[in-house]
Amino acid sequence: MSKTSVWVVTALSAVLATACAKADGASTAKIKQLEDRIAKLEQGQKKFSEIDGFVRPIMAQQQAQQAQKAAREPDPNARFAVDITGDHYDGPEAAPVTIVEAFDFA
């Protein structure tokens, strides 16, 4: 409930209280219940505002960290050129053992 809504409800309850000044005890009790509910809503709104003020900067910091991390990671859809010219082996050509190594760059 916004502050404006709470103010409107408070104003209406004040008008009702004035209009019902000569009313019976049941109306007065109902007005008291409404005033108590309004006070409770205002307290809840104040707590929510305090929590929101505390949490919002933390969330903004986490979002900035996630954006930085995403910027550092390579694009999974990116394609890179690999130079395959030249020798396809490492070491002497007449070596007694040949180890074949294969890579998949996809």
GUZAVEX-459133 format. One record per atom (N, C-alpha, C): atom name; y negated, z negated, x negated; residue in one letter. Coordinates in Angstrom, 3 decimals, padded with zeros to 6 digits, m for minus. Example, Ala and Ser with C-alpha at 12.3 -4.5 7.8 and 13.67 -1.06 7.14 Angstrom:
<nodes>
+----+----------+----------+----------+---+
!  a !       py !       pz !       px ! r !
+----+----------+----------+----------+---+
!  N !  005.690 ! m007.800 ! m013.190 ! a !
! CA !  004.500 ! m007.800 ! m012.300 ! a !
!  C !  003.300 ! m007.800 ! m013.200 ! a !
!  N !  002.250 ! m007.080 ! m012.850 ! s !
! CA !  001.060 ! m007.140 ! m013.670 ! s !
!  C ! m000.030 ! m007.870 ! m012.900 ! s !
+----+----------+----------+----------+---+
</nodes>
This chain:
<nodes>
+----+----------+----------+----------+---+
!  a !       py !       pz !       px ! r !
+----+----------+----------+----------+---+
!  N !  001.170 !  000.000 ! m000.858 ! m !
! CA !  000.000 !  000.000 !  000.000 ! m !
!  C ! m001.228 !  000.000 ! m000.900 ! m !
!  N ! m002.183 !  000.864 ! m000.637 ! s !
! CA ! m003.367 !  000.972 ! m001.481 ! s !
!  C ! m004.330 ! m000.167 ! m001.166 ! s !
!  N ! m005.296 ! m000.319 ! m002.062 ! k !
! CA ! m006.284 ! m001.380 ! m001.876 ! k !
!  C ! m007.103 ! m001.128 ! m000.620 ! k !
!  N ! m007.382 !  000.138 ! m000.331 ! t !
! CA ! m008.145 !  000.475 !  000.871 ! t !
!  C ! m007.379 !  000.077 !  002.115 ! t !
!  N ! m006.085 !  000.352 !  002.131 ! s !
! CA ! m005.264 ! m000.012 !  003.288 ! s !
!  C ! m005.231 ! m001.515 !  003.482 ! s !
!  N ! m005.104 ! m002.242 !  002.385 ! v !
! CA ! m005.081 ! m003.703 !  002.476 ! v !
!  C ! m006.420 ! m004.212 !  003.006 ! v !
!  N ! m007.507 ! m003.602 !  002.545 ! w !
! CA ! m008.827 ! m004.015 !  003.008 ! w !
!  C ! m008.971 ! m003.749 !  004.500 ! w !
!  N ! m008.505 ! m002.585 !  004.959 ! v !
! CA ! m008.599 ! m002.244 !  006.380 ! v !
!  C ! m007.793 ! m003.238 !  007.209 ! v !
!  N ! m006.597 ! m003.559 !  006.760 ! v !
! CA ! m005.764 ! m004.509 !  007.498 ! v !
!  C ! m006.430 ! m005.883 !  007.507 ! v !
!  N ! m007.025 ! m006.270 !  006.389 ! t !
! CA ! m007.718 ! m007.557 !  006.320 ! t !
!  C ! m008.899 ! m007.574 !  007.292 ! t !
!  N ! m009.649 ! m006.481 !  007.316 ! a !
! CA ! m010.794 ! m006.403 !  008.224 ! a !
!  C ! m010.342 ! m006.454 !  009.676 ! a !
!  N ! m009.263 ! m005.736 !  009.979 ! l !
! CA ! m008.747 ! m005.762 !  011.356 ! l !
!  C ! m008.269 ! m007.154 !  011.755 ! l !
!  N ! m007.626 ! m007.821 !  010.829 ! s !
! CA ! m007.163 ! m009.171 !  011.167 ! s !
!  C ! m008.347 ! m010.113 !  011.376 ! s !
!  N ! m009.438 ! m009.909 !  010.632 ! a !
! CA ! m010.629 ! m010.739 !  010.824 ! a !
!  C ! m011.251 ! m010.465 !  012.194 ! a !
!  N ! m011.283 ! m009.190 !  012.585 ! v !
! CA ! m011.812 ! m008.834 !  013.907 ! v !
!  C ! m010.937 ! m009.440 !  014.998 ! v !
!  N ! m009.631 ! m009.333 !  014.812 ! l !
! CA ! m008.719 ! m009.918 !  015.794 ! l !
!  C ! m008.896 ! m011.428 !  015.866 ! l !
!  N ! m009.072 ! m012.040 !  014.710 ! a !
! CA ! m009.247 ! m013.495 !  014.699 ! a !
!  C ! m010.507 ! m013.887 !  015.462 ! a !
!  N ! m011.579 ! m013.128 !  015.292 ! t !
! CA ! m012.826 ! m013.410 !  016.004 ! t !
!  C ! m012.661 ! m013.165 !  017.500 ! t !
!  N ! m012.015 ! m012.050 !  017.847 ! a !
! CA ! m011.833 ! m011.710 !  019.261 ! a !
!  C ! m010.919 ! m012.695 !  019.965 ! a !
!  N ! m009.989 ! m013.237 !  019.220 ! c !
! CA ! m009.004 ! m014.139 !  019.831 ! c !
!  C ! m009.353 ! m015.608 !  019.596 ! c !
!  N ! m010.595 ! m015.891 !  019.311 ! a !
! CA ! m010.980 ! m017.272 !  019.023 ! a !
!  C ! m010.669 ! m018.194 !  020.199 ! a !
!  N ! m010.768 ! m017.640 !  021.408 ! k !
! CA ! m010.498 ! m018.453 !  022.591 ! k !
!  C ! m009.080 ! m018.233 !  023.108 ! k !
!  N ! m008.272 ! m017.479 !  022.345 ! a !
! CA ! m006.916 ! m017.175 !  022.810 ! a !
!  C ! m006.023 ! m018.398 !  022.668 ! a !
!  N ! m004.834 ! m018.235 !  023.181 ! d !
! CA ! m003.892 ! m019.340 !  023.132 ! d !
!  C ! m003.320 ! m019.520 !  021.723 ! d !
!  N ! m002.505 ! m020.513 !  021.536 ! g !
! CA ! m001.926 ! m020.849 !  020.232 ! g !
!  C ! m001.001 ! m019.777 !  019.695 ! g !
!  N ! m000.326 ! m019.008 !  020.559 ! a !
! CA !  000.599 ! m017.963 !  020.113 ! a !
!  C ! m000.151 ! m016.858 !  019.381 ! a !
!  N ! m001.315 ! m016.474 !  019.902 ! s !
! CA ! m002.115 ! m015.430 !  019.248 ! s !
!  C ! m002.618 ! m015.912 !  017.900 ! s !
!  N ! m003.046 ! m017.159 !  017.859 ! t !
! CA ! m003.535 ! m017.726 !  016.609 ! t !
!  C ! m002.414 ! m017.775 !  015.578 ! t !
!  N ! m001.210 ! m018.112 !  015.988 ! a !
! CA ! m000.070 ! m018.162 !  015.078 ! a !
!  C !  000.270 ! m016.772 !  014.568 ! a !
!  N !  000.191 ! m015.787 !  015.471 ! k !
! CA !  000.475 ! m014.400 !  015.075 ! k !
!  C ! m000.553 ! m013.912 !  014.051 ! k !
!  N ! m001.808 ! m014.239 !  014.276 ! i !
! CA ! m002.858 ! m013.865 !  013.328 ! i !
!  C ! m002.608 ! m014.528 !  011.980 ! i !
!  N ! m002.197 ! m015.775 !  011.995 ! k !
! CA ! m001.902 ! m016.494 !  010.746 ! k !
!  C ! m000.749 ! m015.807 !  010.017 ! k !
!  N !  000.289 ! m015.372 !  010.766 ! q !
! CA !  001.409 ! m014.661 !  010.154 ! q !
!  C !  000.940 ! m013.362 !  009.497 ! q !
!  N !  000.081 ! m012.636 !  010.202 ! l !
! CA ! m000.448 ! m011.385 !  009.657 ! l !
!  C ! m001.266 ! m011.622 !  008.384 ! l !
!  N ! m002.086 ! m012.659 !  008.410 ! e !
! CA ! m002.890 ! m012.985 !  007.229 ! e !
!  C ! m001.989 ! m013.355 !  006.046 ! e !
!  N ! m000.924 ! m014.106 !  006.337 ! d !
! CA !  000.014 ! m014.472 !  005.273 ! d !
!  C !  000.708 ! m013.234 !  004.697 ! d !
!  N !  001.097 ! m012.308 !  005.573 ! r !
! CA !  001.742 ! m011.074 !  005.112 ! r !
!  C !  000.782 ! m010.249 !  004.260 ! r !
!  N ! m000.484 ! m010.193 !  004.672 ! i !
! CA ! m001.488 ! m009.452 !  003.900 ! i !
!  C ! m001.660 ! m010.087 !  002.525 ! i !
!  N ! m001.723 ! m011.393 !  002.474 ! a !
! CA ! m001.865 ! m012.083 !  001.188 ! a !
!  C ! m000.657 ! m011.797 !  000.294 ! a !
!  N !  000.526 ! m011.782 !  000.881 ! k !
! CA !  001.743 ! m011.489 !  000.122 ! k !
!  C !  001.721 ! m010.054 ! m000.410 ! k !
!  N !  001.278 ! m009.109 !  000.426 ! l !
! CA !  001.171 ! m007.712 ! m000.006 ! l !
!  C !  000.156 ! m007.568 ! m001.145 ! l !
!  N ! m000.949 ! m008.270 ! m001.052 ! e !
! CA ! m001.957 ! m008.214 ! m002.119 ! e !
!  C ! m001.400 ! m008.772 ! m003.426 ! e !
!  N ! m000.626 ! m009.846 ! m003.357 ! q !
! CA ! m000.008 ! m010.406 ! m004.564 ! q !
!  C !  000.983 ! m009.417 ! m005.167 ! q !
!  N !  001.789 ! m008.778 ! m004.308 ! g !
! CA !  002.744 ! m007.781 ! m004.789 ! g !
!  C !  002.041 ! m006.602 ! m005.445 ! g !
!  N !  000.931 ! m006.158 ! m004.846 ! q !
! CA !  000.154 ! m005.050 ! m005.415 ! q !
!  C ! m000.410 ! m005.438 ! m006.771 ! q !
!  N ! m000.861 ! m006.661 ! m006.913 ! k !
! CA ! m001.409 ! m007.122 ! m008.189 ! k !
!  C ! m000.317 ! m007.149 ! m009.256 ! k !
!  N !  000.869 ! m007.650 ! m008.908 ! k !
! CA !  001.982 ! m007.677 ! m009.863 ! k !
!  C !  002.386 ! m006.266 ! m010.264 ! k !
!  N !  002.444 ! m005.364 ! m009.275 ! f !
! CA !  002.799 ! m003.977 ! m009.559 ! f !
!  C !  001.781 ! m003.344 ! m010.507 ! f !
!  N !  000.508 ! m003.605 ! m010.291 ! s !
! CA ! m000.539 ! m003.058 ! m011.155 ! s !
!  C ! m000.397 ! m003.582 ! m012.580 ! s !
!  N ! m000.068 ! m004.857 ! m012.726 ! e !
! CA !  000.123 ! m005.437 ! m014.062 ! e !
!  C !  001.315 ! m004.804 ! m014.763 ! e !
!  N !  002.422 ! m004.652 ! m014.045 ! i !
! CA !  003.622 ! m004.046 ! m014.623 ! i !
!  C !  003.346 ! m002.589 ! m014.977 ! i !
!  N !  002.670 ! m001.872 ! m014.080 ! d !
! CA !  002.350 ! m000.466 ! m014.326 ! d !
!  C !  001.460 ! m000.321 ! m015.563 ! d !
!  N !  000.502 ! m001.208 ! m015.712 ! g !
! CA ! m000.374 ! m001.181 ! m016.885 ! g !
!  C !  000.383 ! m001.447 ! m018.176 ! g !
!  N !  001.444 ! m002.205 ! m018.106 ! f !
! CA !  002.259 ! m002.514 ! m019.288 ! f !
!  C !  003.239 ! m001.380 ! m019.593 ! f !
!  N !  003.859 ! m000.825 ! m018.558 ! v !
! CA !  004.932 !  000.160 ! m018.743 ! v !
!  C !  004.400 !  001.561 ! m019.068 ! v !
!  N !  003.284 !  001.949 ! m018.466 ! r !
! CA !  002.775 !  003.312 ! m018.640 ! r !
!  C !  002.548 !  003.697 ! m020.107 ! r !
!  N !  001.901 !  002.868 ! m020.938 ! p !
! CA !  001.729 !  003.249 ! m022.343 ! p !
!  C !  003.067 !  003.374 ! m023.086 ! p !
!  N !  004.027 !  002.540 ! m022.745 ! i !
! CA !  005.342 !  002.613 ! m023.384 ! i !
!  C !  006.024 !  003.923 ! m023.023 ! i !
!  N !  005.944 !  004.309 ! m021.752 ! m !
! CA !  006.546 !  005.568 ! m021.321 ! m !
!  C !  005.865 !  006.753 ! m022.006 ! m !
!  N !  004.555 !  006.704 ! m022.144 ! a !
! CA !  003.822 !  007.791 ! m022.808 ! a !
!  C !  004.245 !  007.903 ! m024.267 ! a !
!  N !  004.432 !  006.763 ! m024.918 ! q !
! CA !  004.877 !  006.760 ! m026.316 ! q !
!  C !  006.279 !  007.352 ! m026.437 ! q !
!  N !  007.173 !  006.987 ! m025.542 ! q !
! CA !  008.536 !  007.524 ! m025.578 ! q !
!  C !  008.537 !  009.031 ! m025.320 ! q !
!  N !  007.719 !  009.493 ! m024.411 ! q !
! CA !  007.650 !  010.922 ! m024.130 ! q !
!  C !  007.111 !  011.682 ! m025.342 ! q !
!  N !  006.124 !  011.097 ! m026.036 ! a !
! CA !  005.586 !  011.743 ! m027.237 ! a !
!  C !  006.655 !  011.806 ! m028.330 ! a !
!  N !  007.436 !  010.735 ! m028.481 ! q !
! CA !  008.508 !  010.731 ! m029.477 ! q !
!  C !  009.568 !  011.778 ! m029.138 ! q !
!  N !  009.928 !  011.906 ! m027.875 ! q !
! CA !  010.913 !  012.906 ! m027.466 ! q !
!  C !  010.385 !  014.316 ! m027.721 ! q !
!  N !  009.096 !  014.533 ! m027.472 ! a !
! CA !  008.513 !  015.850 ! m027.708 ! a !
!  C !  008.513 !  016.174 ! m029.201 ! a !
!  N !  008.212 !  015.177 ! m030.043 ! q !
! CA !  008.240 !  015.392 ! m031.495 ! q !
!  C !  009.658 !  015.704 ! m031.960 ! q !
!  N !  010.620 !  014.988 ! m031.436 ! k !
! CA !  012.019 !  015.221 ! m031.819 ! k !
!  C !  012.450 !  016.621 ! m031.402 ! k !
!  N !  012.077 !  017.028 ! m030.210 ! a !
! CA !  012.441 !  018.358 ! m029.730 ! a !
!  C !  011.770 !  019.443 ! m030.572 ! a !
!  N !  010.558 !  019.168 ! m031.040 ! a !
! CA !  009.849 !  020.150 ! m031.865 ! a !
!  C !  010.514 !  020.305 ! m033.232 ! a !
!  N !  011.132 !  019.256 ! m033.749 ! r !
! CA !  011.779 !  019.310 ! m035.065 ! r !
!  C !  013.141 !  019.991 ! m035.009 ! r !
!  N !  013.800 !  019.967 ! m033.868 ! e !
! CA !  015.133 !  020.544 ! m033.760 ! e !
!  C !  015.033 !  022.056 ! m033.613 ! e !
!  N !  015.967 !  022.781 ! m034.237 ! p !
! CA !  015.918 !  024.234 ! m034.099 ! p !
!  C !  016.265 !  024.660 ! m032.676 ! p !
!  N !  015.726 !  025.795 ! m032.313 ! d !
! CA !  015.989 !  026.346 ! m030.989 ! d !
!  C !  017.449 !  026.784 ! m030.926 ! d !
!  N !  018.238 !  026.281 ! m029.958 ! p !
! CA !  019.650 !  026.654 ! m029.891 ! p !
!  C !  019.857 !  028.137 ! m029.580 ! p !
!  N !  018.845 !  028.807 ! m029.066 ! n !
! CA !  018.948 !  030.223 ! m028.742 ! n !
!  C !  018.374 !  031.122 ! m029.845 ! n !
!  N !  017.908 !  030.516 ! m030.935 ! a !
! CA !  017.310 !  031.293 ! m032.021 ! a !
!  C !  018.387 !  032.034 ! m032.801 ! a !
!  N !  017.994 !  033.186 ! m033.344 ! r !
! CA !  018.886 !  033.977 ! m034.192 ! r !
!  C !  018.263 !  034.045 ! m035.568 ! r !
!  N !  019.105 !  033.890 ! m036.586 ! f !
! CA !  018.637 !  033.898 ! m037.965 ! f !
!  C !  019.288 !  035.052 ! m038.710 ! f !
!  N !  018.524 !  035.696 ! m039.564 ! a !
! CA !  019.061 !  036.780 ! m040.391 ! a !
!  C !  019.736 !  036.166 ! m041.612 ! a !
!  N !  020.948 !  036.613 ! m041.916 ! v !
! CA !  021.698 !  036.125 ! m043.066 ! v !
!  C !  021.941 !  037.306 ! m044.008 ! v !
!  N !  021.536 !  037.125 ! m045.257 ! d !
! CA !  021.715 !  038.184 ! m046.247 ! d !
!  C !  023.180 !  038.218 ! m046.678 ! d !
!  N !  023.846 !  039.346 ! m046.464 ! i !
! CA !  025.265 !  039.454 ! m046.832 ! i !
!  C !  025.481 !  040.472 ! m047.954 ! i !
!  N !  024.415 !  040.875 ! m048.580 ! t !
! CA !  024.555 !  041.800 ! m049.709 ! t !
!  C !  024.968 !  041.028 ! m050.951 ! t !
!  N !  025.583 !  041.690 ! m051.887 ! g !
! CA !  025.977 !  041.053 ! m053.137 ! g !
!  C !  027.435 !  040.663 ! m053.119 ! g !
!  N !  027.825 !  039.802 ! m054.062 ! d !
! CA !  029.214 !  039.393 ! m054.216 ! d !
!  C !  029.660 !  038.519 ! m053.060 ! d !
!  N !  030.872 !  038.727 ! m052.639 ! h !
! CA !  031.423 !  037.919 ! m051.555 ! h !
!  C !  032.335 !  036.821 ! m052.106 ! h !
!  N !  032.226 !  036.578 ! m053.392 ! y !
! CA !  033.025 !  035.519 ! m054.006 ! y !
!  C !  032.166 !  034.788 ! m055.014 ! y !
!  N !  032.659 !  033.611 ! m055.385 ! d !
! CA !  031.958 !  032.792 ! m056.365 ! d !
!  C !  032.946 !  032.442 ! m057.464 ! d !
!  N !  032.608 !  032.686 ! m058.684 ! g !
! CA !  033.510 !  032.410 ! m059.798 ! g !
!  C !  034.025 !  033.704 ! m060.408 ! g !
!  N !  034.920 !  033.559 ! m061.394 ! p !
! CA !  035.434 !  034.765 ! m062.058 ! p !
!  C !  036.319 !  035.579 ! m061.120 ! p !
!  N !  036.201 !  036.912 ! m061.257 ! e !
! CA !  036.953 !  037.812 ! m060.406 ! e !
!  C !  038.447 !  037.750 ! m060.704 ! e !
!  N !  038.831 !  037.393 ! m061.919 ! a !
! CA !  040.242 !  037.357 ! m062.314 ! a !
!  C !  040.826 !  035.960 ! m062.234 ! a !
!  N !  040.301 !  035.105 ! m061.407 ! a !
! CA !  040.800 !  033.734 ! m061.296 ! a !
!  C !  042.215 !  033.741 ! m060.741 ! a !
!  N !  043.110 !  032.786 ! m061.209 ! p !
! CA !  044.486 !  032.762 ! m060.730 ! p !
!  C !  044.616 !  032.315 ! m059.270 ! p !
!  N !  043.618 !  031.620 ! m058.734 ! v !
! CA !  043.663 !  031.132 ! m057.350 ! v !
!  C !  042.449 !  031.684 ! m056.605 ! v !
!  N !  042.677 !  032.131 ! m055.395 ! t !
! CA !  041.578 !  032.627 ! m054.560 ! t !
!  C !  041.487 !  031.746 ! m053.320 ! t !
!  N !  040.338 !  031.191 ! m053.120 ! i !
! CA !  040.085 !  030.370 ! m051.911 ! i !
!  C !  039.169 !  031.185 ! m051.021 ! i !
!  N !  039.636 !  031.399 ! m049.806 ! v !
! CA !  038.854 !  032.176 ! m048.857 ! v !
!  C !  038.113 !  031.202 ! m047.943 ! v !
!  N !  036.823 !  031.408 ! m047.860 ! e !
! CA !  035.970 !  030.565 ! m047.017 ! e !
!  C !  035.297 !  031.479 ! m046.002 ! e !
!  N !  035.313 !  031.094 ! m044.773 ! a !
! CA !  034.711 !  031.911 ! m043.733 ! a !
!  C !  033.694 !  031.065 ! m042.964 ! a !
!  N !  032.645 !  031.713 ! m042.534 ! f !
! CA !  031.601 !  031.020 ! m041.773 ! f !
!  C !  031.311 !  031.781 ! m040.504 ! f !
!  N !  031.035 !  031.059 ! m039.489 ! d !
! CA !  030.624 !  031.677 ! m038.235 ! d !
!  C !  029.185 !  031.267 ! m037.994 ! d !
!  N !  028.272 !  032.189 ! m038.036 ! f !
! CA !  026.861 !  031.889 ! m037.903 ! f !
!  C !  026.370 !  031.987 ! m036.466 ! f !
!  N !  027.272 !  032.080 ! m035.557 ! a !
! CA !  026.878 !  032.213 ! m034.152 ! a !
!  C !  026.551 !  030.876 ! m033.559 ! a !
+----+----------+----------+----------+---+
</nodes>
